[in-house]
Amino acid sequence: MRTFFTAESCKEAHPNALNPQSWLQVERGKLPKLSSQSSSSSIESLIKVPQPPILPFFKPVDYVKVLAQIHEELELCTPQEQSNLFLLQYQVFRGMRDVKLMRRSLRSAWQRANTVHEKIIFGAWLKYEKQGEELVAQLLTACGKCERVFEPINVESHISFDKVVISQDRVSMNDGNHTSQYVIFTVGDEKIVCDRQKISELSAPFHAMLKGCFRESLSETVDLSENNISPSGMRAIKYFSLTGSLLDVPQNLLVEISVFANKYCCERLKLACDRKLASLVSSREDALELMEYAVDQNSSVLGASCLQVLLRDIPNCLSDKRVVELFIHANRKELEVMVGPGIFALFCFLSEVSMNLSSSSDTTAHFLERLVDFAENDIQRMLAFHELGCVRLSRKEYDEAYGLYEKAAKAGHIYSVAGLARLDSIKGEKLLPYQKISSIICSGAPLGWMYQERSLYCDGDVRWKDLEKATELDPTLVYPYMYRSATLIRTENVEGALSEINRILGFKLSLECLELRFFIYLALEDYKAALRDVQAILTLCPSYKMFEGRVAASQLCTLVREHVEHWTTADCWARLYDCWSAVDDIESLSVIYQMLESDAAKGVLYFRQSLLLLRLSCPEAAMRSLQLAWEQASSEHERLVYEGWILYDSGHYEEGLQKAEESITIKRSFEAYFLKAYALADSSVDSSCSSTVISLLEDALKCPSDNLRKGQALNNLGSVYVDCGKLDAAEECYVKALKIQHTRAHQGLARVHFLRNDKAAALKEMTNLIERARNNASAYEKRSEYGDRELTKADLEMVTRLDPLRVYPYRYRAAVLMDNHKEEEAIGELSRAIAFKADLHLLHLRAAFHEHKGDVLSALRDCRAALSVDPNHQKMLELHYRVNSHEP
């Protein structure tokens, strides 16, 4: 997530402070070549691969089964249970590091919240997860559309939502011989004349006192001086008895009246005070002061209002000890007033935020202790035990960590066995950790992390073999690539080391892997390549620290730059053009980073940076770059374009279209027309809009721009022409794009050839793209459509090697196997990808295969899991309905 949960090996303090100057002299040309004697030790000092951390996540062995169970329970449960089930679904997706699905589950929990307290907790959690996206909410508000999750809840309006029963206190009238219709309450030296009937209607005690058998019912004067109510307070009560409202009553007086109302069971009066107080909570100080009163007086309304102010100030408020102590010292009864039934959800939220701030802090440990205290079922307990075990491990509280991991494992969380093995190893055990991991590997279908963990407890070829198996089962695991690369570089196999680390960087832009490659290039004195990688790192994470978190990457960037030839702005643009054409995205990021340090137009550059980051599947970094482009815009029409793209990339296509039109009214520009074409294509359900999109792209091409963007526009225009069946016009666009070095146009031209039944020409175009593009997994995938069966098979195998996250090759191979009546092998092909990627299409196809075999339960399991990934997928819903009707 936002911070990397530090591995135990990364926590060791080094006796000597790092001085980068000791190995990297600033004066260019004075870096000595590494001698054969010193090279090994120098590389050893630079290239370190820490053990993979035990992650504080819920990681079920069979996540598909768990998601299916959650979906089934959601179909059957009461509305009150739904939000907690979506919270569990969130924890499953969190263990898979799928941010998009995590947020969707949180939003579902927020939407299904059954109490105002749960609404506040999940709303604050979503707001925290969307830090940095406040601009989106502002832009939507300006467009007349409110992003509700960013808005505070009007707690008072949700009283009925909480099903608070408000008694009208309409007690039966039993008039006796009363001296007067008025009663005079004396408070000290002051007298307040009240309507006896109206006051009696405030509560049963008042009715008994004033109209019942008590002596006050026969008296015109009642002394309330000993009841902790002031004259001002009594006058406000009189006004409320007559009008049913409290006007302009200060906070301290409201508290006084509320206590009095609570004493005399005046429910309407107390609720009115609590509502009024709730509306006055606007700061942390207010919330802390009034939360204490809310707990004392059992005011859930006021408690909810105070809770909202505190949680919407996350993470800042966790630096206030008073806030932390409020939550960690409250007992169950007090917490029920503060957060209603959302206690477990609250501590899930607080512990996650605190862990992101500091995984080993006392605050994190205390929140997780509370999470353990309020866990109510096995899954909640295994999550709480495991997370607290991870924190205890990071704090080197090994005995406590062992006990917690043991409890989590006994509850059914197999991943916690990795924690037990790690602690056995720390205690000096040699064989026991290996045996523990081996036992879970043998107990069922093994996963990649199991072999990765076991590799830590063996050496040589056995370790290498386990890491190869780990990569085979889960190619997204970073540690195996890093270990193999570091091992190869130490044996002076430079080509093999770079090839190994490049394998994962080809499909997963991992900061740790970029850092390792940076150090490899540094050891080889290839400063240009090292500079490229550190600049890519800083683009992704400007505050990143290297050398196990001890040196800012920006400092190393400054030092390395001194050993690389300076480029002029013209050089940079030429280099960017070459890299963009070669589909070399990391090099392109590096060039743009360097250009941003000059006086160039920063808005345009940040925008280009965002396009690259989206292509590299880094949406959060891309949004950050887009917002920087917005901040650096040189004109109003340019700023509107960036606002449009911010809205478009957030899924608000119509609002993005609106911004494009506003920009065009100020100035006709390439980017405004390009945005409008994009937004119109995605916001319109009318296929006839193609002619408008064509017109807009043609207008864009008439406006000034550079060839990088014009090539993209020509490529998009060609695609629209193809969809309209205008192949000649499409071919003309693609040829023009290729003439200005837009390499991706080969793919569009191949499609034109294919539609003309010229598969040989299509194959040739895709071969040209493969040869020219540095990142070419998608090109191999597309070429597979145009070759014979053997070439298709080879191309798709290459795709899986280059980018194992692309799902089409698995689906194709599974379909071929199914056609050949190899049903188990077909299902196995899909299962190996599903093991590390929760993909709707893979689950859908596997469900269909199970249905074909007559395995209804397995088909139903996959349908339910797939609908957890996308609950609105029409074909999946149809298959689920069909399979569900056959369930025994």
WOGI-V138725 format. One record per pair of residues at least 24 apart in sequence whose ideal C-beta (glycine too) atoms are under 6 Angstrom apart, sorted by the first residue. I is the first residue (numbers start at 1). J is the second residue. Records with the same first field share a line. If there is no record, write none. Layout:
# WOGI-V138725
I->J + J
This chain:
# WOGI-V138725
2->356
3->356
5->53 + 55 + 56 + 359
7->50 + 51 + 53
9->50 + 51
10->50 + 548
18->547 + 550 + 551
20->559
24->559
26->562
28->562 + 563
43->489 + 523
46->519 + 523
47->486 + 519
49->482 + 483 + 486
51->456
52->479
54->390 + 418 + 419 + 422
56->387 + 390
57->94 + 95
58->91 + 95 + 383
59->95 + 415
61->414
63->92
64->865
66->92
67->92 + 865 + 868
68->861 + 864 + 865
71->864 + 867 + 868
72->864
79->114
80->114
82->112
83->109 + 112 + 113 + 118
87->345
96->838
103->129
115->162 + 340
116->155 + 158 + 161 + 162 + 304
117->304 + 339 + 340 + 342
118->342
119->153
120->307 + 308
121->342 + 345 + 346
123->149
124->311 + 312 + 314
125->349
128->314
135->627
136->650
139->643 + 647
143->655
155->278 + 304 + 305
156->275 + 278
167->267
169->201 + 203
171->204 + 207
179->220
180->220
183->222
184->220 + 221
185->222 + 224 + 234
186->223
187->224 + 225 + 231 + 234
188->225
190->231
192->234 + 235 + 238
194->238
198->241 + 242
199->241
202->241 + 266 + 269
203->264 + 265 + 266
205->264 + 265
229->260
233->257
240->269
246->272 + 276
251->280
255->293
262->297
274->299 + 301 + 302
277->302
278->302 + 305
281->305 + 306 + 309
284->317
288->322
295->334 + 337
298->337
300->337
303->337 + 338
307->338
314->353
315->353 + 357
324->363
328->366
343->374
344->374
347->371
359->394
360->394 + 395
364->391
365->391
378->411
381->411
382->408 + 411 + 412 + 413
386->413 + 416
389->419
398->423
414->440
418->453
433->457
447->473
448->473 + 474 + 477
452->477 + 479
474->836
475->804
476->836
478->510 + 512
482->516
489->520
506->802
507->803 + 805
509->616
511->537
515->546
527->560 + 563 + 564
528->564
530->560
531->560 + 561 + 564
532->587 + 590
535->590 + 593
536->586 + 589 + 590
539->589 + 593
540->621
569->598 + 600
580->708
581->741 + 743
582->774
583->743 + 773 + 774 + 775
584->774
585->612 + 615 + 616
588->612
602->632
603->629 + 632 + 633 + 634 + 638
636->666
637->663 + 666 + 667
641->671 + 672 + 675
644->675
648->679
653->679 + 682 + 683
654->683
657->683
669->703
670->700 + 703 + 705
673->699 + 700
674->700 + 713
690->720 + 724
693->720
694->720
707->740
711->737 + 740 + 742
715->742 + 744 + 745 + 748
718->748
727->752
743->772 + 773
747->782
754->786
759->786
762->786
763->787
777->802 + 803
781->808
807->839 + 841 + 842
811->845
823->853
838->869
840->866 + 869 + 870
844->876
847->879
851->883
856->886 + 887
859->883
860->887
